[in-house]
Amino acid sequence: MFAGFTSRRRFADLSEQEVLALAISSEEDDARIYRQYAEHLRHDYPASAKIFDGMAAEEDTHRRRLIDQHEARFGTVIPLIRREHVAGFYARKPVWLTQNLSLETIRGEAEAMERDAGKFYTLAAQHSTDSGTRKLLGDLAAAELGHEEAAKHLTQTHLPEDAKEEEDRKAHRQFILTWVQPGLAGLMDGSVSTLAPIFATAFATHDPWTTFLVGLAASVGAGISMGFTEAAHDDGVISGRGSPLKRGLASGVMTALGGLGHALPYLIPDFWTATSIAFIVVFIELWAIAWIQNRFMETPFLRAAFQVVLGGALVFAAGVLIGGG
């Protein structure tokens, strides 16, 4: 019923020739995806790129075998049918999205590609009542399982443990440079720099709503400023720090969150209740910054805590003194 509304055919309605044509087009698409993965990884992760080159070659081999089978049974004219024409058929992410995928994510996507295809063909074979179709689907499931075994063999050939560890270290370093470092800088700026205006307003007015508005403006403004600054000052080409858009997003969002953390309590009408909660939030924010520095930047925890708490305390004291005065 729903297949009719969406102009997509049900898999159960496909003929054996159409199932075979669908398998051929799927093999072609998967080979292109693997080659795109390989090109995306070739510069930074050459060993992994070789694996995807090999997997694309395996897809080409299976495609040729499927074409030979089609020619033997149905002739040389292959019906034009693709995954998107069949309701419920497994989908692939658009190839252009690989530009936004990490090494580990690409590896996971490749494993999911083989697993989804094998599972689909296996289940389809189990639900088929036609012996010829059942055999055909079983052969396709076996072919996908063969892909998985081939992938394991290629991994052992092109990606020994030491090479994998080296690529994992490079991927982790890139994650630090692109996401953690800008995000940490933003969180520190948002958490610390907004202490003075927020608490100065709080102790000058004793008005939670006014304090919240000042905190909201300071946080959002700082987030926009930090985001644009991070994205504009380094395009990442020479430094290797990654996409300026990603770094700007990480820095801007974390800056805004850092300030909003101790501004949101002032939505509470009672001034001292709001201020007490804001104190607790500030303490949590500063210790979170110290933890991130220790976890990802390898800064000794006590030293990181001392630096962050000291800086935050000085800014906080300045805000209270200015506001109280």
URKATA-V416569 format. One record per pair of residues at least 6 apart in sequence whose ideal C-beta (glycine too) atoms are under 6 Angstrom apart, sorted by sequence separation. I is the first residue (numbers start at 1). J is the second residue. D is the distance in Angstrom with one decimal. If there is no record, write none. Layout:
i = (I:I)
j = (J:J)
d = (D:D)
This chain:
i = (83:128:236:268:293:3:41:42:294:41:70:236:266:125:128:202:235:265:201:294:38:293:125:265:124:125:201:231:265:38:290:37:38:290:121:262:197:198:230:231:34:230:290:121:122:262:289:121:261:262:34:35:197:227:230:34:286:118:286:194:227:261:31:194:226:227:90:118:226:286:117:118:31:30:31:223:226:90:114:27:190:223:114:222:223:114:27:28:27:220:189:219:222:24:186:219:218:219:24:23:24:219:216:182:215:20:212:212:211:212:17:21:25:26:21:40:45:208:22:36:21:18:37:208:33:36:18:208:177:178:177:182:186:190:194:198:206:189:208:183:187:191:103:178:182:186:190:37:178:182:186:190:179:183:187:11:9:10:8:62:3:58:58:191:55:54:188:187:51:51:51:50:51:184:47:47:16:47:180:16:23:203:48:192:196:200:204:16:176:192:195:199:203:195:199:203:45:196:200:192:196:200:195)
j = (89:134:242:274:299:10:48:49:301:49:78:244:274:134:137:211:244:274:211:304:49:304:137:277:137:138:214:244:278:52:304:52:53:305:137:278:214:215:247:248:52:248:308:140:141:281:308:141:281:282:55:56:218:248:251:56:308:141:309:218:251:285:56:219:251:252:116:144:252:312:144:145:59:59:60:252:255:120:144:59:222:255:147:255:256:148:62:63:63:256:226:256:259:63:226:259:259:260:66:66:67:263:263:230:263:70:263:266:266:267:74:78:82:83:79:98:103:266:81:95:81:79:98:269:95:98:81:271:241:242:242:247:251:255:259:263:271:255:274:250:254:258:171:246:250:254:258:106:247:251:255:259:250:254:258:86:86:87:87:143:87:147:150:285:151:154:289:289:154:155:158:158:159:292:158:159:132:163:296:133:140:320:167:311:315:319:323:136:296:312:315:319:323:316:320:324:167:318:322:315:319:323:319)
d = (4.9:4.3:5.1:4.1:4.2:4.7:5.0:4.1:4.2:4.5:5.9:5.6:4.7:5.3:5.9:4.4:5.4:4.7:4.8:5.5:4.4:4.0:3.6:4.0:4.8:4.6:4.4:4.3:4.4:3.9:4.2:4.5:4.9:4.0:5.2:4.4:5.9:4.4:5.0:2.9:4.7:4.7:5.1:4.2:4.3:4.6:4.9:3.8:4.9:5.0:4.7:4.7:5.0:4.5:4.0:3.9:5.0:5.5:5.4:4.7:5.5:5.4:4.6:5.8:4.8:2.4:4.2:3.6:5.6:4.9:4.5:5.4:3.8:5.0:5.5:4.6:4.2:5.2:5.8:5.1:5.7:4.3:4.9:5.0:3.1:4.8:5.4:5.9:3.9:5.8:5.8:5.0:5.9:5.9:5.2:2.9:5.7:4.7:4.9:5.4:6.0:5.8:5.8:5.2:2.6:5.0:5.8:3.9:4.3:5.7:4.6:5.0:4.9:6.0:4.4:4.9:5.6:4.3:5.1:4.6:5.1:5.6:5.9:6.0:5.7:5.5:5.4:5.5:4.5:3.2:5.9:4.2:3.9:3.8:3.7:5.8:5.1:5.3:4.9:4.0:4.3:3.8:4.3:5.3:4.5:3.6:2.6:5.4:5.9:4.0:3.7:4.3:5.1:4.3:4.6:5.5:5.7:5.4:4.1:5.3:4.1:5.9:4.8:4.4:5.7:4.1:5.6:5.9:4.8:5.7:5.1:4.0:5.9:5.4:5.4:4.7:5.8:4.4:4.7:5.2:5.4:5.6:6.0:5.7:5.2:4.2:4.1:5.8:5.8:5.2:4.5:3.7:3.4:4.7:5.4:4.8:4.7:5.1:4.5:5.4:3.7:3.7:5.4)
